[in-house]
Structure formats: structure tokens, C-alpha cells
Amino acid sequence: MSGGSISRRTVLKGAAAGAVAMSGIAPGIARAAANEKFHVASIGSGGMGWGDINQVASHPDVVVAAVCDVDANNLKKAMEQFNCPGFADYREMIAQMGNKIDGITVSTPDHTHAPAAMTGMNNDLHVYCQKPLTWSIHESRALSNMSKQKPDLVTQMGTQRASTEGKRQAVNELKNGIVGQVVSIYGWSDRPAGWWPQGQDRKPGSDPVPEHLDWDLWLGVAPERPYKSGSYAHFAWRGVMDFGCGAIGDMACHIVDTPFYAYDLVAPMTFRVDCDDTTADQYPSKESVMMTFPGNQFSARDTIPFTWFDGGILPAASEIGMPDGMDVPQNCCAIVGEEGTLLVGMDGDVRLFSGGKEHKFESGKLKPRNHYHHWVDGCLGRAEPEAHFEFAARLTESMLLGAVGCRYPGSTLFWDSEKMIVPNRYSAKKYIERTYRAGFEVENL
Ligand SMILES: NC(=O)c1ccc[n+]([C@@H]2O[C@H](COP(=O)([O-])OP(=O)(O)OC[C@H]3O[C@@H](n4cnc5c(N)ncnc54)[C@H](O)[C@@H]3O)[C@@H](O)[C@H]2O)c1
């Protein structure tokens, strides 16, 4: 399966060598010749996938060579848009098109991220994968390890907001000590309320599968269950444990990536989730998550407390260094330091507070950047994307502990990141790694 794609890569790399010699770009990251187009295939072409593939396609050096979707209606729309072949099964697409493509975008529900991304990497394809990087911690670790083994592959998680000027500048300013030594970090989101169901029991019974949907392929690696209209496909799967990662999985990679970049956070030592309506099928409708990260050269103390709220819970203004009585905005991260607080909104709006007052945050110091084009440029040897899988895995693994912890509400759990175990709850292993459904196993996962 991989032979074909390697042969295209070998040709591209050989041609790229000349371009590299002339341009001075480090040979290690050179990918395609200057006059070669980057050929990409999308996996999941409806929903966010439609935006993803159109954004990638708007890069002048990109050709969309194939599309894949398990929903025949979404597939047809994408095939017409890009005038290219379409597939329902990404495994078939990569087997047939591997020698004609250089990279893939993965925009499926979370449980299919790792299987699709790893199939791509097994076949030496560059990968742009939606957030959270994976459904399980084990999968994140495996993708991270694979990207270390294949450093020539350019990877990027779909946290497009990380490329906003504001968020990039916030990372630089935090590194330069704008809030002094970091004392604590907060992140919060208004999801899932009003967006998708959480905290509910599984709906009984089944409905006929729509003719345009391949339900078996949609389920993929997840355990089999009957189709239920409006409950899973499309969009509503987020709060269902077998498919999504709940509000923290859905939103935290967008919201708290800034301090992970700035302070090189790796993994917490402990985590605890407070919530009261986790069900056997769904994550809770709201929760408070508390983690303790080890301190480092950026911290005021020997630990860095990290707090996450979702479902409408907000921190008090005074708790995060905002003046009392000031409205706390939604979908935000607060980095509280010894000398002030930086409030970083999900969309890159940044505010600075200290001494009980708001101060002007000087923005506009960086050039705007398109996250999708940055990945393509990386694949073409012209850039080095920061949301690569090694970073994405670190961030995702920590946030997925929230999805694990809601099964043990109110318990402080220890995390052995190296061994990927919860030493005081060995039963958590099944939430960290799962057995894939027969027929959907993936090499290296
Ligand atoms: N970065 C962002 O701002 C952002 C925004 C929304 C969603 N997302 C992410 O994008 C991903 C998709 O979310 P969504 O809201 O578009 O979901 P969705 O359910 O609305 O759409 C998913 C699409 O993928 C297709 N699909 C499902 N399983 C597939 C498979 N095995 N192979 C090929 N196609 C498959 C579906 O038919 C559908 O077209 C999620 O990971 C989500 O977290 C990111």
C-alpha cells in the first residue's frame, strides 16, 4: 500500500533537492519541487471538512486530488466542487490514490481522527487533522511517536485560531514575562449547552439508516450500535463517549493552547473532575476540572494549577485578576501571573489586567497567517507549523484526562504520563486505550 506514495515522494524529494540548494531552505524540511503542485485528499468533506478542504484548496500551489465521505450527499458535493474522484472508505482512497497524493486532511468525528491520520502516516502522507487530535490518549501518543519516527512528514492540528495574530503574540508576550512568573491558568467554554446534548441517557431503539449514509463506515473503529436519527450523525456525536470527547475535548484545544505553547506544559501530575450528570453513554452537561502541572522555569511555585469549566460555569472576575464586577467573557483562557493577568479569547482577542485595572495590550506586531496555508507551506518546505502532532498530542492528552475523570467525579486522580496509567484507578485503562472493532484495526495503533 505504501509503495506508491513513497515513489511520488521520492520523485518530489529528488526534484526538491535542486530547489532547496537554490533557496537555502534546510533540506530536512524540503518536500516538493518549486514547480510541483501539492496534491491533497480530504477525509470527511461535509461539516467542518467542507471549510477545511476549501481553505487548503485556496492555497495557490494545491490541487485537491480526491475526496472521501461516508455520506453520499456530502461526497457528491465535494466531488463536483473539486472535479475529482470520491470514496466512501478512506482506506480504499489511500490504497488507490496514495501514489497520486502528498497529504490528507482529516475532518471526521473524533473517533476516526487517529485511524485516518495513522493510515495516512503509514503511507508517508502529510496530515492536517482536526482537533482534538484524537479520541484517546493512547492514539495521541501513537501519532506523536509516528511523527517522531517520520520527521519528514509535516503534521498540523486543526486549531486554526492558533494562527491568529493575537494568539501568536500572546504566546510571545507570555514567554517574555508580560504577567511575570505564572501562578495559575484557567480555561472555560459555554459548550455544550445549546450546542449538543450531554448528560443524557442513550436513546433506545433504532431508526432506518438514511440511504445516503454508510453507517458501518461512520462507526468505524467504535463499537457497533444502531443508527438513531439526530443522535449521532451529523454533529450531535460530540457528547457521546464512544465517538466524541465532550465539551473539554471539543473546545479546550482551541482555548488553552496559548499557555501550552508559552510555558512548555507537558502533562499534569493529578486531575479531578467535579460534575453530577455523567451517564453511561454521555459526558456531563457541565463540569469543573482541576489539574496540577509540575512547575518549571516560568512558574512562581513548584506546581501550576490549571482549572477548566464548561457548560456555562465561569470563574469569578476577582479569581482571574479582573476588576470586581467586570463581565467575564465566554470561551476564554486566563493566564494569571505574579504581575498581572492575560485574558486570551478563543478568537485571538487579548486583554491585559494588573493592579485591579485593564491596560492596553499592544497588538498588530505580527503578520496575519492562514493556518491551512501554513501547513501546505510546511509540506512544501517553506514553513514549520507549530501545531504539529508532537505539540498537539501533549495538549490533547492533557485535555482528554478531563474526559477520563468525569467517570470518577470528585476523585483526585494521579497521572503517570510515561506509562499512561492512572495509578489510583487502574480501571481507567479502558478509557485511555480501546480495542478497535474487528475489521477496522490500524497498523501502529
Ligand atoms: N477547528 C474548528 O473550528 C472546528 C469546528 C467544527 C468542527 N471541528 C472538528 O471537525 C471534525 C468534524 O466535525 P463536524 O462538526 O464537521 O462533524 P459532522 O458530523 O458535522 O461532519 C463530519 C463529516 O465527516 C463525514 N464522516 C464521518 N465519518 C467519516 C469517515 N469514517 N470517513 C469519511 N467521512 C466521514 C460525515 O459524513 C460528515 O460529512 C471534528 O473533529 C470537530 O471537532 C473543528
The ligand as an SDF file (V2000), in Angstrom:
LIG
                    3D

 44 48  0  0  0  0  0  0  0  0999 V2000
  -11.4510   23.7650   14.0500 N   0  0  0  0  0  0  0  0  0  0  0  0
  -12.7020   24.1270   14.2220 C   0  0  0  0  0  0  0  0  0  0  0  0
  -13.0300   25.3110   14.4060 O   0  0  0  0  0  0  0  0  0  0  0  0
  -13.7630   23.0920   14.1540 C   0  0  0  0  0  0  0  0  0  0  0  0
  -15.1190   23.4430   14.0450 C   0  0  0  0  0  0  0  0  0  0  0  0
  -16.0540   22.4130   13.9400 C   0  0  0  0  0  0  0  0  0  0  0  0
  -15.6460   21.0970   13.9660 C   0  0  0  0  0  0  0  0  0  0  0  0
  -14.3350   20.8010   14.1040 N   0  0  0  0  0  0  0  0  0  0  0  0
  -13.8770   19.4030   14.1270 C   0  0  0  0  0  0  0  0  0  0  0  0
  -14.1030   18.8520   12.8480 O   0  0  0  0  0  0  0  0  0  0  0  0
  -14.4420   17.4770   12.9590 C   0  0  0  0  0  0  0  0  0  0  0  0
  -15.7820   17.2280   12.2940 C   0  0  0  0  0  0  0  0  0  0  0  0
  -16.7670   17.9590   12.9820 O   0  0  0  0  0  0  0  0  0  0  0  0
  -18.1300   18.3470   12.2520 P   0  0  0  0  0  0  0  0  0  0  0  0
  -18.8410   19.2880   13.1350 O   0  0  0  0  0  0  0  0  0  0  0  0
  -17.8460   18.7470   10.8590 O   0  0  0  0  0  0  0  0  0  0  0  0
  -18.8550   16.9150   12.2570 O   0  0  0  0  0  0  0  0  0  0  0  0
  -20.0650   16.4510   11.3250 P   0  0  0  0  0  0  0  0  0  0  0  0
  -20.5840   15.2190   11.9310 O   0  0  0  0  0  0  0  0  0  0  0  0
  -20.9860   17.5990   11.1040 O   0  0  0  0  0  0  0  0  0  0  0  0
  -19.3830   16.1600    9.9060 O   0  0  0  0  0  0  0  0  0  0  0  0
  -18.4440   15.1390    9.7460 C   0  0  0  0  0  0  0  0  0  0  0  0
  -18.2970   14.8220    8.2760 C   0  0  0  0  0  0  0  0  0  0  0  0
  -17.4180   13.7010    8.1720 O   0  0  0  0  0  0  0  0  0  0  0  0
  -18.0730   12.6500    7.4970 C   0  0  0  0  0  0  0  0  0  0  0  0
  -17.5870   11.3740    8.0450 N   0  0  0  0  0  0  0  0  0  0  0  0
  -17.9240   10.7620    9.1900 C   0  0  0  0  0  0  0  0  0  0  0  0
  -17.2240    9.6350    9.3570 N   0  0  0  0  0  0  0  0  0  0  0  0
  -16.4240    9.5180    8.2640 C   0  0  0  0  0  0  0  0  0  0  0  0
  -15.4720    8.5580    7.8460 C   0  0  0  0  0  0  0  0  0  0  0  0
  -15.1880    7.4690    8.5770 N   0  0  0  0  0  0  0  0  0  0  0  0
  -14.8390    8.7470    6.6620 N   0  0  0  0  0  0  0  0  0  0  0  0
  -15.1170    9.8450    5.8980 C   0  0  0  0  0  0  0  0  0  0  0  0
  -16.0270   10.7710    6.2410 N   0  0  0  0  0  0  0  0  0  0  0  0
  -16.6550   10.6260    7.4290 C   0  0  0  0  0  0  0  0  0  0  0  0
  -19.5440   12.8860    7.7220 C   0  0  0  0  0  0  0  0  0  0  0  0
  -20.3450   12.2300    6.7810 O   0  0  0  0  0  0  0  0  0  0  0  0
  -19.6150   14.4010    7.6230 C   0  0  0  0  0  0  0  0  0  0  0  0
  -19.6380   14.8110    6.2840 O   0  0  0  0  0  0  0  0  0  0  0  0
  -14.4380   17.1860   14.4600 C   0  0  0  0  0  0  0  0  0  0  0  0
  -13.2150   16.6440   14.8270 O   0  0  0  0  0  0  0  0  0  0  0  0
  -14.6120   18.5370   15.1070 C   0  0  0  0  0  0  0  0  0  0  0  0
  -14.0350   18.5950   16.3950 O   0  0  0  0  0  0  0  0  0  0  0  0
  -13.4010   21.7670   14.1800 C   0  0  0  0  0  0  0  0  0  0  0  0
  1  2  1  0
  2  3  2  0
  2  4  1  0
  4  5  1  0
  4 44  2  0
  5  6  2  0
  6  7  1  0
  7  8  2  0
  8  9  1  0
  8 44  1  0
  9 10  1  0
  9 42  1  0
 10 11  1  0
 11 12  1  0
 11 40  1  0
 12 13  1  0
 13 14  1  0
 14 15  2  0
 14 16  1  0
 14 17  1  0
 17 18  1  0
 18 19  2  0
 18 20  1  0
 18 21  1  0
 21 22  1  0
 22 23  1  0
 23 24  1  0
 23 38  1  0
 24 25  1  0
 25 26  1  0
 25 36  1  0
 26 27  1  0
 26 35  1  0
 27 28  2  0
 28 29  1  0
 29 30  1  0
 29 35  2  0
 30 31  1  0
 30 32  2  0
 32 33  1  0
 33 34  2  0
 34 35  1  0
 36 37  1  0
 36 38  1  0
 38 39  1  0
 40 41  1  0
 40 42  1  0
 42 43  1  0
M  CHG  2   8   1  16  -1
M  END
$$$$
